[in-house]
Amino acid sequence: MNLMTYIIAGMLVTGGSPSDALYFSDAVEPVLKAKCYSCHGKDKQNGGLRLDSLKA
């Protein structure tokens, strides 16, 4: 599973609304993809930090 799956599941368990998940998809994840995943993603994890998956 990817990071978004866990975030959405966490919002549902803690009372987060579907609009929270939509906000993440529309506003937060594009920034992570543009600015963070190249150094903290599937292929590269600078400092041991991976932001695209909770398995790390």
N, C-alpha and C positions, 0 to 999 in steps of 0.2 A: 504494500500500500504506500501511497505517497503522502507527503506532508499535509496536503489539503484534506485528504480523507480523515486524518486524525484531528485536524483542527475543526472540521465540520462536526465530527462525532463528539468532540469535546464541547462544542457550543450547544449541541442538542442535549447532552447530559447535564450541563450546567445552566440550562435555560436560555442559551443564546438563540436568537431568532434566525429564521432563514435569511433575513435581510443582512445579518452579520456575516453569514457565509457568502452572500452575494457581494457585500462590500469587500471582503477579503479577495474574492476572485477578480473583482473589477479594479480595486485600488491598490491592494497590498501585493498580491502575487506578481503583477507585471513589474513592479519595482524590484522585487527580489530577483526575478528573471533577468532584468536589465542590469542590475548593479551587483548582485551577490552570487548567483549560481555559477558564474564562470570560475570563481575561486573557492566556492563553498558548495559545490554540487556533486553530481554523480561521478565525474571524472577526476575531480581535484578537490581536496579538502584541506585548505591552508589552516594550520593550527589545529587540525583534527576536527574542525567544525564543518558539519554538513547541514545545509538548510533546506534541502529538497526532500528529506526523508527523516522520519523519527527513528528509524532502525539504527542509525549511526550512533 
